[in-house]
Amino acid sequence: MITARGLYKRYGAKVAVDHLSFEVRPGMVTGFLGPNGAGKSTTMRLMLDLDNGGGETLFDGRKFGTIHHPMREIGAVLEAKAFHPTRTARNHLRMLAAGSGIPFSRADEVLEFVGLSEVKTKKPKSFSLGMAQRLGLAQALLGDPTTLILDEPANGLDPHGIHWLRDVLKSLAREGRTIFVSSHLLSEMSLMADQLVVIGRGTMIYNGDVDGFVQRFTQSSVLVRSPQAAQLAEVLRRVDGVAVSQAPQDGALQVSGIATATVGELAFQHNVMLHELATQTASLEAAFMSATGESEEYVARELLGPPGGEPALQPGAPAEPSAGPPAAPPVPPSQPGDTTPGGAE
Ligand SMILES: Nc1ncnc2c1ncn2[C@@H]1O[C@H](COP(=O)(O)OP(=O)(O)OP(=O)(O)O)[C@@H](O)[C@H]1O
């Protein structure tokens, strides 16, 4: 169990993490979400005593600094490529193992586990980002820790790698470990996480289960198909607070502001035949956009105006807010579920 209390960090006048308190429970995966610059990495660094700031974090009731061999209790990956520049992958892990009283044989075990056995005698500087992520996870698992803290571990992994990572983290959680993982891949997070901590501009937006987050920040709707759709739409529009729209292609009704069961009851009462009646729940991505839209700090702006018109932003001109880093260059269409406007850190 991780207990974070009053975490606080300021860079000059900028408050990066603003009195964050939350718990991360064992036996499940807790996702850590927030827009770019929300303070996720800073929070993780504070939790691991890698940054000076306010507040405290307890791991099963103990502060990080008081744990004798932290690697054997807490495995962390905060930066994908933080490896020794000249050692091989295996020697890098052996060196860390030696410092924590972990047998050398464990290095080969974890390399095998993450699928890097074939390249264990290669230097990590030649590794792709995805391979580096795998080595980072191997490093985190070296001491067979009960707690894992991972910052963007899916970054750079291919679809197979992402699928593999999800299975690994879920099964590690099922073994009773505490898993705290940040990611921008929301579709992935919706498949992986049980609980969420969502922050924006350093402050808490939501702390609870995934379904609760989606329910709180989106509105579910009801999909209805009926040969008497027009008649049913008329009935539904008479109900207070209900909005009905009809798809021009197939005549399906999209109804909001009413429970699915009530739609079924009204159809029955008015002798309307139904071919389909389904609750449509919004995605985690939709909930994230709605929950964090206000707290998005770094918002990409269009570089080019309409064809033939004035550019909206001259190349090289500063983007607001002026206190932040330079405007992100235009990015290609993002992956499904990827809300990162400008890529990783
Ligand atoms: N060393 C630093 N000096 C000054 N400001 C910093 C420093 N590190 C982070 N910040 C600022 O603190 C805020 C939080 O940054 P942080 O990297 O923790 O966010 P994040 O949620 O991890 O972002 P991302 O999703 O882009 O990785 C940002 O506004 C960032 O610019």
PDBQT file of the ligand as one rigid body, heavy atoms in Angstrom, charges set to zero:
ROOT
HETATM    1  N1  LIG A 401      13.220  20.810 -13.479  1.00  0.00    +0.000 N 
HETATM    2  C1  LIG A 401      12.173  21.603 -13.705  1.00  0.00    +0.000 A 
HETATM    3  N2  LIG A 401      12.302  22.945 -13.678  1.00  0.00    +0.000 NA
HETATM    4  C2  LIG A 401      11.254  23.775 -13.867  1.00  0.00    +0.000 A 
HETATM    5  N3  LIG A 401       9.998  23.336 -14.095  1.00  0.00    +0.000 NA
HETATM    6  C3  LIG A 401       9.797  22.009 -14.143  1.00  0.00    +0.000 A 
HETATM    7  C4  LIG A 401      10.876  21.080 -13.950  1.00  0.00    +0.000 A 
HETATM    8  N4  LIG A 401      10.365  19.815 -14.021  1.00  0.00    +0.000 NA
HETATM    9  C5  LIG A 401       9.047  19.962 -14.281  1.00  0.00    +0.000 A 
HETATM   10  N5  LIG A 401       8.709  21.270 -14.345  1.00  0.00    +0.000 N 
HETATM   11  C6  LIG A 401       7.364  21.820 -14.571  1.00  0.00    +0.000 C 
HETATM   12  O1  LIG A 401       6.496  21.232 -13.643  1.00  0.00    +0.000 OA
HETATM   13  C7  LIG A 401       5.259  20.888 -14.253  1.00  0.00    +0.000 C 
HETATM   14  C8  LIG A 401       4.995  19.396 -14.085  1.00  0.00    +0.000 C 
HETATM   15  O2  LIG A 401       5.906  18.674 -14.897  1.00  0.00    +0.000 OA
HETATM   16  P1  LIG A 401       5.888  17.100 -14.968  1.00  0.00    +0.000 P 
HETATM   17  O3  LIG A 401       7.015  16.690 -15.870  1.00  0.00    +0.000 OA
HETATM   18  O4  LIG A 401       5.857  16.540 -13.618  1.00  0.00    +0.000 OA
HETATM   19  O5  LIG A 401       4.486  16.823 -15.688  1.00  0.00    +0.000 OA
HETATM   20  P2  LIG A 401       3.938  15.484 -16.335  1.00  0.00    +0.000 P 
HETATM   21  O6  LIG A 401       2.522  15.381 -15.923  1.00  0.00    +0.000 OA
HETATM   22  O7  LIG A 401       4.831  14.342 -15.998  1.00  0.00    +0.000 OA
HETATM   23  O8  LIG A 401       4.031  15.826 -17.880  1.00  0.00    +0.000 OA
HETATM   24  P3  LIG A 401       4.108  14.861 -19.170  1.00  0.00    +0.000 P 
HETATM   25  O9  LIG A 401       2.794  14.181 -19.262  1.00  0.00    +0.000 OA
HETATM   26  O10 LIG A 401       4.306  15.844 -20.277  1.00  0.00    +0.000 OA
HETATM   27  O11 LIG A 401       5.268  13.949 -18.966  1.00  0.00    +0.000 OA
HETATM   28  C9  LIG A 401       5.357  21.317 -15.702  1.00  0.00    +0.000 C 
HETATM   29  O12 LIG A 401       4.744  22.578 -15.850  1.00  0.00    +0.000 OA
HETATM   30  C10 LIG A 401       6.843  21.414 -15.949  1.00  0.00    +0.000 C 
HETATM   31  O13 LIG A 401       7.128  22.405 -16.896  1.00  0.00    +0.000 OA
ENDROOT
TORSDOF 0
